[in-house]
């Protein structure tokens, strides 16, 4: 596969935290990209970027359990319904342009269930 998936700056894969169990999300508070993987289905789920990655990732949770502000309810529903199988990793950036370029390269792989990015 593409070298972007093997970039040495990715964090290790972690289980997506379940807020019902008071689990923690470990992600950059600053610029970065995240990627989710369903280890049961062996499929990449989605990816995204944010100026505050931790905040952006919590928007994948239902309202009341996280930010819940994600416009795409299908993403939130998928993550919630598959919570026990979802893993995530992050990669920090110091430049917003490099972060956007990295996200576009990730999108170009076309391997995610939800293969979208913001322009």
N, C-alpha and C positions, 0 to 999 in steps of 0.2 A: 504494500500500500504506500501511500504518500509519506514522505518524511515529516510532514506537519504533524502526523499522529504520533511520531516518535521523538518530537522535539524534547530536548533534555530539560527544558524549563517547566514542563507540565508537572503539577503536583502528582502525588500518588493517588490512585483511585480510592475513594472513600464511600461508605454507604451514605445515601441521602438521609439526613436526619429527620426523624419523625417527631414533630412538635408535641404530639400527644404523650411522648415519653421524655419530654424536656431534653432532647438531644441537641447537640450543637452543630452549626454549620461553620466549617473552617474555610474561609475564602478571603481574598484580598478586599480591603475596604476601598481601595483605589481602583485604577484602571485594570481591566483584565478581560479574559475570555473564559467561558466555562463550557463544559461538554458533559452530557448525561448519557449513560449507557445502561441498558436493561440486561443484566447478566443472566437472567433466566432465559430470555429470548435470544440472547447473543446478538443484540442489535443496538446501534447507536440511536439515541432518541432525539436529542436536540442539542443545540449549542446557542450561545449568545455572548454578548459583550455588554459591558457597563462601565460607567465612570466610578461606580461602587458595586463591584461584582457581588458581594454578599447581599446587598440590598436587592439587586436585580434577581438573584436566585430565589430569594424568599418570596418574590412575586409569583413563583410557580406553585405556591401553596394556596389552598382555598382561603377566601376571605374569612377573617377571624382567627386564622392559624398562622398567618404570615402577612405579607404586604397585600396579597390577594388582588393586586391592581393590574395584573396581566390581562390585556384585552382578549387574548385567545384562550377562551375557556377550555377548549379541547386539550391544550397543553397542560393546564392545571389539572383537569380531570384525569388525564393519562398518568401524570406523575403521582397523583393521589391514589389512584386505583392500583398502581404498580409499585408503591412506595418501598415495599420490602425487597424489591428486585433492582431498584435504581441505585446506580453509583454515579459519582461525579468527580471531576477533576477541574483544576483551574490553572491558568497561566497569567502571571502579572505582566503589565507593560508600563513603561514610563512615558510613552508617546501615544497620543490618541490616534494618530495616523497609522502607526505600526500596528496598533490593536485592531483597527478597522481592516487593514490589509490582511492581517492574520485571519480574521473572521471570514473575509471573502475567500481566502484560500481554502478554509475549512468548508465553506458552503460549496465551493467548486468540486469537492469530492463527491457530492450528491449521495451520501451514505446514511443520512439521518432520516428517521421517520418524519420529523418535522424539519424540512430542509429550507429554512427561511433565514434571512438576515435583514437587519435594518440598514437603510442607505443613509 
